[in-house]
Amino acid sequence: MANINAGPFTTRPEIDGTFGVVATTHWIATAVAMGILEKGGNAFDAGIAAAFTLQVVEPHLCGPGGDVPVMVFDQRKRKPEVICGQGPAPAGATIAHYRDHLGLDIIPGTGLLAPCIPGTFETYMMVLRDYGTMRLRDVLEPSIGYALGGHPIVERACVTIQTVKELFKQHWPTSAAVYLPGGDTPPAGTLFRNPQHAETYQRILAEAEAGGGGRDVEIERARRAWSHGFVAEAIDQFCRTQEVMDVSGRRHKGVLTGADMAGWLPTVEAPVSLDYGRFTLLKPGPWTQAPAMLQTLAILKGFDLERLSATDPDFVHLWIEAAKLAYADRESFYGDPKFADVPMETLLSERYNNDRRRQITQWANMEQRPGVIDGYGGKVIVKEAPKGAFAGAGEPTVGKMGESKGDTVHIDIIDKAGNMFTATPSGGWLQSSPVIPTLGWPLGSRAQMFWLDESHPGALMPGKRPRSTLSVGMAMRDGQPYMIWGTPGGDQQDQWNSQLFLRHAHFGMNLQEAIDAPAWHIEHFPASFWPRAARPGVVVVEGQLPTATIKELERRGHKVEVGPDWSEGRLTAASQDGIRRKAAANPRGMQGYAAGR
């Protein structure tokens, strides 16, 4: 380890080379992606191989039934693009059905009422077809091998399985059959297998390769097997025939159908952007929470941060108060822009954020304070957590007091040519809904992020995307593609993302130092996941944040909760400058790794 007195503390070296770099939240996925680069694949081939592998080795964090935002920079096109892999609400997912017919006031966080259309497979096929170079078999075989032959199951997966063990035994027997081998939670580090998961992808591959043809033909056949073939049929039948216990304490059938699957495709979109000094920061639009990071920075760039340090109480306080304002706007204004008129240009404008900046004082504010833009926005809905929360509810993420229960995964890759791939796959967790036995994996639960309130921009509507927490980020520097980064963590994703950027851009830290530095998050605003509760004024900090900083934050009125050391976030990052390629990954959780040469 570096001498902490010699400069910023770091646990690992920043990876530095010229051939290519990979950083993911699991060492096996990093190794798989690096192997693809070594075989001559590009960043997009490697990213898709890593994504399929993460579905196997981190099933408590992502799965085939989930969703994903992807951002790419293709050197041939010379422009950044967002690929939206967030499936929308099914045709049967209406406020009338959930609220009036079923008597719900909030969408359950588990079971069969919460799935949107699975977005991962179609998105990965689009990226492979339009940006990649390899055959389908090349990117699928590593994940199939780990599902068949086994992988050392990580401790956090075992903790998650133990949490929902009784749920599986009493109500979700198809999940118990996969995740409770021999009737009990598998010990951490044992080889864990999911043969049915492997068989599903083997069948897709067999149907794709039947009849010959090139890679594009194979990809189109694979897509049909998924969205129009046996995968869609299995999902349709399961949702129609099974009544599943969910977090509401009642059993419900699903509304997702094969027709929903067949009628959706991912879309390619331009990112939203913010100029910040020599950087242009790029994020997906307001169908995610991603612009909240840009808003936080738009407020902060009016302060003289250069005079501060990364753990200075003035810096932490300013960040907290700016984030409160940005996330209040997230709650009031954000939604799928295909359905809701989101005033994104105003929300990121200098004039608007000058006004927002003036609302920050030296004291902690306890109110939900969205901005006022005539003709836009909805009320910020604040709920209290119900007593006796149901096991497996919501998004299992790094939460109060830094307790880690799982969450999401992340991938950053830059190849020798300078192509960039960043993705945050999530959903379809083993604890989100029961395993569909003929497929080997469950559906997602992203629809819990909708509100059952017609007046809100985030209201449930068929065909509409939920305002997802999933986020990816890219930065141009002096007009050139420079950095990609991200993290799992639900509502915390763009909190930690902004902290990494500020440490790197303002405080001179390299990528690994910026990841290793003490971190924090706020829980001031309504959570995006069931039961949608808010904790006004609460900021959770890592134990290694200086004691003097913690005491000063408390003096200013913040409700500080001190979590364990090394408990906040699972960031990864990669950058390029000329022929140099750099990468870093989080030591927290002892899973993430970066590689390169």
C-alpha atoms as one frame of an Amber mdcrd trajectory, in Angstrom:
protein
   0.000   0.000   0.000   1.078   3.539  -0.595   2.414   5.619   2.260  -0.622
   7.609   3.388   1.626  10.459   4.492   3.122  10.769   1.015  -0.155  11.686
  -0.682  -3.695  10.386  -1.208  -4.226   6.891   0.183  -4.619   4.101  -2.356
  -5.168   0.361  -2.012  -3.988  -0.615  -5.486  -2.111   0.854  -8.409  -4.019
   2.645 -11.124  -3.839   0.313 -14.138  -1.797   1.973 -16.891  -1.019   0.717
 -20.394  -1.505   1.148 -24.126  -3.257  -2.048 -25.246  -6.574  -1.766 -23.425
  -8.179  -1.687 -19.965 -11.159  -3.289 -18.254 -12.793  -2.564 -14.901 -15.839
  -4.428 -13.582 -17.432  -5.259 -10.259 -16.286  -8.922 -10.359 -12.838 -10.273
 -11.096 -14.157 -13.098 -13.310 -16.005 -10.670 -15.611 -12.876  -8.520 -15.807
 -10.815 -11.553 -16.797 -13.387 -12.608 -19.401 -13.465  -9.132 -20.964  -9.681
  -8.888 -21.006  -9.558 -12.278 -22.703 -11.878 -11.011 -25.437  -9.568  -8.037
 -26.052  -6.579 -10.385 -26.229  -8.396 -12.464 -28.868  -8.829  -9.388 -31.065
 -12.280  -8.292 -29.982 -13.058  -4.637 -29.425 -14.434  -2.872 -26.339 -18.016
  -3.641 -27.353 -17.384  -7.377 -27.786 -15.631  -7.438 -24.428 -18.397  -5.474
 -22.738 -21.108  -7.865 -23.904 -19.102 -10.921 -22.826 -18.575  -9.339 -19.401
 -22.280  -8.486 -19.091 -23.390 -12.057 -19.790 -20.785 -13.333 -17.315 -21.974
 -10.992 -14.559 -25.477 -12.469 -14.875 -23.958 -15.780 -13.769 -21.414 -14.758
 -11.135 -23.475 -11.971  -9.507 -27.087 -13.250  -9.766 -28.087 -11.254  -6.669
 -27.087  -8.072  -8.526 -28.197  -8.576 -12.134 -29.891 -11.123 -14.349 -31.274
 -11.756 -17.840 -34.701 -10.510 -16.718 -33.349  -7.090 -15.797 -32.418  -3.866
 -17.566 -29.373  -1.828 -18.548 -28.257   1.598 -19.749 -25.211   1.511 -22.025
 -23.080   4.385 -23.286 -20.556   3.959 -26.085 -18.004   5.996 -27.945 -17.311
   4.359 -31.290 -14.167   5.739 -32.941 -15.704   5.114 -36.359 -18.690   7.377
 -35.596 -16.714   9.790 -33.408 -19.678  10.539 -31.169 -21.049   9.344 -27.809
 -24.337   7.441 -27.836 -26.687   6.076 -25.203 -28.394   2.731 -25.758 -31.538
   2.501 -23.657 -31.934  -1.052 -22.393 -34.676  -0.067 -19.950 -37.764  -2.008
 -20.933 -41.059  -0.152 -20.450 -44.174  -1.133 -18.503 -46.257  -3.938 -20.066
 -49.583  -3.205 -21.742 -51.464  -4.577 -18.737 -49.620  -2.412 -16.209 -52.146
   0.363 -15.662 -52.935   2.523 -12.652 -56.529   1.320 -12.886 -55.449  -2.331
 -12.610 -53.013  -1.835  -9.749 -54.806   0.827  -7.707 -58.484   0.333  -8.461
 -58.729  -3.393  -9.223 -56.023  -4.720  -6.866 -56.355  -2.041  -4.192 -52.669
  -1.078  -4.111 -51.342   2.420  -3.390 -47.768   1.528  -4.322 -46.350  -1.068
  -6.703 -44.910  -4.040  -4.797 -41.128  -4.314  -4.866 -41.115  -8.061  -5.524
 -43.158 -10.670  -7.357 -44.879 -10.541 -10.739 -46.534  -7.097 -10.675 -43.175
  -5.275 -10.704 -41.486  -6.563 -13.903 -41.005  -4.334 -16.908 -40.129  -5.833
 -20.288 -36.648  -7.393 -19.844 -34.161  -5.112 -21.581 -30.796  -6.825 -21.384
 -30.684  -9.375 -24.196 -32.057  -7.214 -26.995 -29.693  -4.424 -25.924 -26.642
  -6.679 -25.918 -27.587  -8.021 -29.335 -27.940  -4.485 -30.710 -24.526  -3.480
 -29.352 -22.885  -6.652 -30.653 -24.460  -6.266 -34.103 -23.911  -2.516 -34.575
 -20.624  -1.943 -32.750 -18.974  -5.318 -32.164 -16.959  -7.636 -34.397 -17.246
 -11.124 -32.875 -19.701 -13.972 -33.334 -22.431 -14.656 -30.804 -20.690 -17.814
 -29.616 -17.540 -15.870 -28.730 -19.360 -13.627 -26.255 -21.772 -16.229 -24.840
 -19.469 -19.199 -24.219 -17.688 -17.829 -21.122 -20.955 -17.256 -19.251 -22.343
 -20.622 -20.330 -19.166 -22.270 -19.069 -19.409 -20.645 -15.647 -23.108 -21.512
 -15.312 -22.434 -25.156 -16.200 -19.059 -25.724 -14.569 -19.600 -23.473 -11.590
 -18.060 -20.358 -10.109 -17.006 -19.567  -6.531 -20.126 -17.962  -5.126 -19.319
 -14.676  -3.414 -20.137 -14.050   0.236 -22.620 -11.278  -0.549 -24.662 -13.577
  -2.758 -24.854 -16.065   0.098 -25.972 -13.332   2.516 -28.709 -12.337   0.059
 -29.883 -15.939  -0.334 -29.933 -16.388   3.441 -32.087 -13.247   3.786 -34.777
 -14.671   1.491 -34.313 -18.327   2.412 -37.669 -18.706   4.177 -39.453 -16.783
   1.415 -38.049 -19.270  -1.087 -39.007 -22.284   1.015 -42.527 -21.121   1.815
 -43.567 -19.262  -1.323 -41.039 -19.442  -4.181 -40.118 -23.144  -4.587 -38.688
 -22.645  -8.079 -36.110 -20.260  -6.589 -35.386 -22.653  -3.726 -34.637 -25.378
  -6.281 -31.828 -23.242  -7.759 -30.455 -21.212  -4.853 -30.921 -23.609  -1.924
 -29.073 -26.713  -3.151 -29.661 -29.469  -0.614 -32.233 -27.252   1.056 -29.841
 -24.701   2.501 -27.841 -21.573   1.634 -24.631 -22.520  -0.201 -21.438 -21.700
   1.733 -19.421 -18.781   0.376 -16.632 -19.847  -1.939 -18.182 -23.138  -2.999
 -18.667 -23.805  -6.703 -22.207 -22.785  -7.583 -23.906 -23.982 -10.771 -27.095
 -23.042 -12.591 -27.469 -25.589 -15.412 -30.875 -24.333 -16.560 -29.491 -20.812
 -17.040 -26.764 -22.329 -19.208 -29.238 -24.454 -21.145 -31.355 -21.400 -21.978
 -28.384 -19.657 -23.587 -27.216 -22.884 -25.224 -30.622 -23.216 -26.875 -30.535
 -19.578 -28.022 -27.071 -20.186 -29.478 -28.186 -23.410 -31.187 -31.188 -21.689
 -32.784 -28.978 -18.757 -33.828 -26.450 -20.983 -35.582 -28.967 -23.304 -37.229
 -29.052 -22.767 -40.979 -25.716 -21.011 -41.376 -25.142 -17.411 -42.303 -22.905
 -14.679 -40.942 -22.811 -12.986 -37.561 -25.667 -10.581 -38.321 -27.943 -13.457
 -39.301 -27.028 -15.329 -36.108 -27.784 -12.285 -33.981 -31.196 -11.830 -35.606
 -32.080 -15.489 -34.995 -30.994 -15.133 -31.363 -33.212 -12.069 -31.014 -36.184
 -13.994 -32.353 -35.568 -16.864 -29.944 -35.654 -14.355 -27.109 -38.428 -11.897
 -27.948 -40.586 -13.971 -30.290 -39.644 -17.537 -29.397 -39.258 -19.905 -26.469
 -38.016 -17.311 -23.945 -41.004 -14.999 -24.470 -43.352 -17.995 -24.403 -41.963
 -19.197 -21.067 -42.314 -15.730 -19.517 -45.862 -15.365 -20.855 -46.962 -18.726
 -19.466 -45.375 -18.156 -16.063 -46.988 -14.742 -15.585 -50.418 -16.014 -16.696
 -50.502 -19.200 -14.648 -48.642 -18.450 -11.404 -49.963 -16.489  -8.438 -46.887
 -15.289  -6.591 -46.458 -13.912  -3.073 -44.978 -10.421  -3.109 -44.042  -7.669
  -0.675 -47.683  -6.625  -0.274 -48.268  -9.884   1.629 -50.641 -11.102  -1.082
 -50.375 -13.341  -4.131 -50.664 -11.796  -7.591 -50.412 -12.936 -11.182 -48.225
 -11.006 -13.575 -49.193  -8.752 -16.460 -46.115  -9.191 -18.689 -46.893 -11.087
 -21.934 -45.133 -12.509 -24.943 -46.720  -9.751 -27.029 -45.030  -7.160 -24.796
 -41.694  -8.884 -25.405 -42.206  -9.000 -29.165 -43.186  -5.346 -29.407 -40.144
  -3.688 -27.803 -36.634  -2.829 -29.000 -33.874  -0.762 -27.357 -33.277   2.723
 -28.673 -30.177   4.774 -29.437 -30.296   8.275 -27.995 -28.098  11.332 -27.647
 -26.836  11.942 -24.108 -27.634  15.048 -22.078 -24.576  17.147 -21.265 -23.061
  19.742 -18.959 -19.931  21.798 -19.587 -17.733  21.832 -16.496 -14.405  23.590
 -16.966 -12.394  21.682 -19.562 -14.825  18.749 -19.325 -18.120  18.002 -21.030
 -20.029  15.513 -18.904 -22.446  13.141 -20.638 -25.304  11.154 -19.091 -28.524
   9.400 -20.154 -31.719  11.431 -20.094 -34.416  11.819 -17.412 -35.793   8.305
 -17.879 -32.927   7.681 -15.443 -31.766   9.646 -12.412 -28.516  10.403 -14.292
 -29.100  14.141 -14.936 -29.215  14.644 -11.150 -25.436  14.266 -11.163 -25.185
  17.005 -13.778 -27.503  19.222 -11.747 -25.447  18.659  -8.592 -22.319  19.730
 -10.460 -24.092  22.660 -12.146 -24.876  24.008  -8.675 -21.405  23.272  -7.278
 -19.458  24.864 -10.114 -20.421  28.271  -8.761 -18.369  27.645  -5.605 -14.590
  27.918  -5.244 -13.878  24.237  -4.622 -10.187  24.563  -5.477  -9.475  26.065
  -2.059 -10.870  22.979  -0.296  -9.904  19.323   0.050 -11.849  16.126  -0.617
 -12.696  15.666   3.085 -13.002  19.323   4.101 -16.303  19.871   5.973 -17.042
  22.891   3.767 -16.785  20.711   0.650 -18.883  17.881   2.103 -21.530  20.336
   3.312 -21.754  22.104  -0.053 -22.018  18.766  -1.854 -24.787  17.560   0.489
 -26.873  20.691   0.078 -26.407  20.782  -3.714 -27.393  17.118  -3.957 -30.543
  17.742  -1.897 -31.662  20.371  -4.402 -30.805  18.250  -7.449 -32.590  15.183
  -6.103 -35.665  17.215  -5.193 -35.779  18.194  -8.866 -35.351  14.542  -9.805
 -38.447  13.697  -7.784 -40.506  16.577  -9.118 -39.609  16.733 -12.810 -38.048
  13.495 -14.090 -39.868  10.874 -16.105 -39.803   9.173 -19.483 -39.504  12.135
 -21.912 -41.581  10.209 -24.455 -44.527  10.634 -22.058 -43.609  13.532 -19.758
 -42.447  16.997 -20.791 -39.223  17.308 -18.756 -37.662  20.815 -18.798 -34.126
  19.436 -19.023 -32.639  22.478 -20.730 -33.866  24.735 -17.939 -32.822  22.308
 -15.191 -29.218  22.366 -16.450 -29.097  26.067 -17.324 -26.780  28.614 -15.705
 -29.626  30.937 -14.701 -31.675  28.218 -13.018 -28.737  26.804 -11.073 -27.551
  30.245 -10.034 -30.925  30.600  -8.326 -30.671  27.113  -6.804 -27.159  27.848
  -5.535 -28.404  30.867  -3.595 -30.645  28.552  -1.554 -27.598  26.959   0.089
 -26.578  28.371   3.474 -24.030  27.230   6.030 -26.717  25.119   7.762 -28.335
  21.800   6.821 -31.790  22.178   5.301 -34.449  19.585   6.200 -37.057  20.358
   3.532 -37.788  18.852   0.128 -37.197  21.890  -2.124 -37.773  21.276  -5.836
 -37.349  24.277  -8.077 -40.257  26.145  -9.584 -40.647  26.023 -13.373 -44.044
  27.248 -14.537 -46.123  24.509 -16.139 -43.830  21.651 -15.103 -43.251  19.240
 -12.267 -45.226  17.240  -9.753 -45.303  17.108  -5.993 -42.528  15.332  -4.103
 -44.254  12.313  -2.559 -42.794  11.433   0.846 -43.713   8.118   2.462 -42.773
   6.528   5.761 -41.371   3.011   5.778 -44.007   0.442   6.860 -43.315  -1.664
   9.890 -42.041  -5.186   9.318 -40.621  -4.736   5.816 -40.873  -7.890   3.706
 -37.656  -9.786   2.966 -36.232  -9.075  -0.463 -38.187  -5.867  -1.007 -36.980
  -2.923  -3.017 -33.486  -2.775  -4.433 -31.050  -4.505  -2.086 -28.338  -1.917
  -1.970 -25.753  -0.226   0.202 -28.038   1.492   2.650 -28.333   2.776   6.183
 -25.151   2.501   8.205 -23.345   1.132   5.162 -24.971  -2.294   5.488 -24.236
  -4.022   2.206 -26.867  -6.361   0.790 -26.159  -6.301  -2.935 -27.420  -4.038
  -5.684 -26.195  -3.833  -9.287 -23.045  -4.302 -11.405 -20.913  -2.057 -13.592
 -18.505  -2.365 -16.550 -15.977   0.092 -18.051 -13.795  -0.856 -21.046 -11.491
   1.093 -23.371  -9.669  -0.762 -26.149  -6.485   0.054 -28.049  -8.404   1.933
 -30.762 -10.010   4.181 -28.157 -13.501   2.672 -28.300 -15.315   3.093 -24.985
 -18.049   0.918 -23.449 -19.741   1.573 -20.124 -22.824  -0.190 -18.754 -24.716
  -0.656 -15.484 -26.726  -3.890 -15.744 -29.229  -4.496 -12.954 -32.547  -6.049
 -12.063 -33.675  -9.626 -12.476 -32.122 -10.291  -9.068 -32.556 -13.719  -7.529
 -34.580 -12.000  -4.778 -36.823  -9.928  -7.087 -39.251 -12.613  -8.260 -39.401
 -16.418  -8.524 -37.156 -18.280 -10.937 -38.948 -19.274 -14.127 -38.019 -22.974
 -14.024 -37.681 -23.530 -17.761 -35.293 -20.552 -18.047 -33.294 -20.698 -14.799
 -33.682 -17.053 -13.804 -36.305 -14.543 -12.529 -37.859 -11.397 -13.935 -37.005
  -7.895 -12.747 -38.875  -5.451 -10.515 -38.111  -2.028 -12.009 -41.818  -1.053
 -12.290 -41.828  -0.377  -8.542 -40.290   2.998  -9.431 -43.545   4.231 -10.979
 -46.078   6.220  -8.962 -49.784   5.325  -8.978 -50.623   9.024  -9.366 -51.707
  10.211 -12.807 -50.515  13.774 -12.189 -46.884  12.836 -11.573 -44.245  12.755
 -14.368 -43.251   9.321 -13.045 -46.802   7.912 -13.173 -47.340   4.326 -14.335
 -48.464   3.956 -17.947 -48.202   1.083 -20.450 -45.209   1.466 -22.754 -43.567
   4.008 -20.452 -40.085   3.641 -18.984 -39.781   3.913 -15.209 -37.490   6.691
 -13.988 -34.650   4.299 -13.315 -31.800   4.730 -10.843 -29.434   3.077 -13.326
 -26.777   5.430 -14.616 -23.645   5.523 -16.730 -21.271   8.405 -17.298 -18.778
   9.640 -19.850 -16.565  12.721 -19.921 -14.977  14.496 -22.842 -11.868  16.526
 -21.973 -10.804  19.351 -24.263 -13.207  17.920 -26.835 -11.698  14.403 -26.795
 -13.218  11.216 -25.330 -11.593  10.902 -21.924 -13.295   8.964 -19.125 -16.071
   6.484 -18.338 -17.163   5.508 -14.853 -20.023   4.267 -12.722 -21.158   2.234
  -9.748 -23.941   0.060  -8.424 -25.983   1.520  -5.594 -29.568   2.489  -6.446
 -30.228   6.078  -5.394 -26.578   6.417  -4.390 -25.153   5.788  -7.877 -24.899
   9.370  -9.057 -23.977  10.569  -5.594 -20.817   8.461  -5.636 -20.297   9.151
  -9.351 -20.183  12.891  -8.721 -17.786  12.464  -5.810 -15.337  10.471  -7.942
 -15.390  13.100 -10.669 -14.843  15.990  -8.263 -11.910  14.256  -6.576 -10.323
  13.614  -9.946 -11.082  16.978 -11.566 -10.554  19.310  -8.590  -8.314  17.546
  -6.106  -5.748  15.939  -8.413  -6.455  12.316  -7.538  -5.867   9.560 -10.065
  -8.716   7.134 -10.713  -7.752   4.669  -7.981  -7.171   7.392  -5.409 -10.523
   8.963  -6.275 -12.246   5.611  -5.750 -10.442   4.831  -2.483 -11.108   8.200
  -0.828 -13.726   8.359   1.984 -17.261   8.553   0.592 -20.792   9.312   1.798
 -24.386   9.505   0.625 -27.612  11.246   1.610 -31.025   9.662   2.216 -32.860
  12.983   2.381 -35.190  12.416  -0.592 -37.848   9.740  -1.286 -36.175   6.451
  -2.207 -36.786   5.069  -5.675 -37.566   1.568  -4.408 -40.313   0.117  -2.268
 -41.370   1.390   0.279 -40.270   4.772  -1.192 -39.407   6.303   2.216 -37.338
   9.469   2.817 -35.011  10.258   5.738 -34.707  14.058   5.743 -31.317  15.399
   6.719 -29.610  12.005   6.975 -26.094  11.654   5.584 -24.321   8.292   5.895
 -20.519   8.540   5.948 -17.704   6.028   5.962 -15.917   5.612   9.260 -12.609
   6.799   7.825 -13.988  10.275   7.125 -12.049  12.565   9.520 -13.657  12.920
  12.943 -13.335  16.696  12.750 -15.344  16.714   9.531 -18.082  14.565  11.065
 -18.352  16.814  14.118 -18.542  19.944  11.981 -21.300  18.433   9.832 -23.248
  17.603  12.983 -22.737  21.156  14.263 -24.290  22.459  11.052 -27.394  20.329
  11.647 -26.773  17.271   9.478 -28.026  13.952  10.847 -24.768  12.044  10.451
 -24.746   8.254  10.622 -21.262   6.748  10.660 -21.012   3.474   8.816 -18.099
   1.050   8.728 -14.870   1.906   6.967 -14.897   0.922   3.277 -18.680   0.614
   3.058 -19.746   3.195   0.440 -20.039   2.285  -3.231 -18.462  -0.052  -5.774
 -17.074   2.421  -8.318 -15.042   1.508 -11.364 -13.512   3.860 -13.933 -11.356
   3.989 -17.058  -9.729   6.825 -18.996  -7.638   7.509 -22.063  -5.169  10.211
 -23.048  -3.405   9.785 -26.368  -2.244   6.163 -26.527  -2.429   5.704 -22.735
  -5.232   3.676 -21.164  -5.936   3.735 -17.418  -8.420   1.980 -15.142  -9.301
   1.417 -11.501 -11.802  -0.582  -9.444 -13.198  -0.487  -5.948 -11.640  -2.566
  -3.161 -14.903  -2.311  -1.188 -16.623  -5.682  -1.130 -13.474  -7.465  -2.335
 -14.932  -8.306  -5.754 -14.176  -5.521  -8.224 -10.974  -5.552 -10.261  -9.346
  -3.627 -13.064  -6.975  -5.151 -15.591  -5.030  -3.967 -18.599  -1.652  -3.744
 -20.237
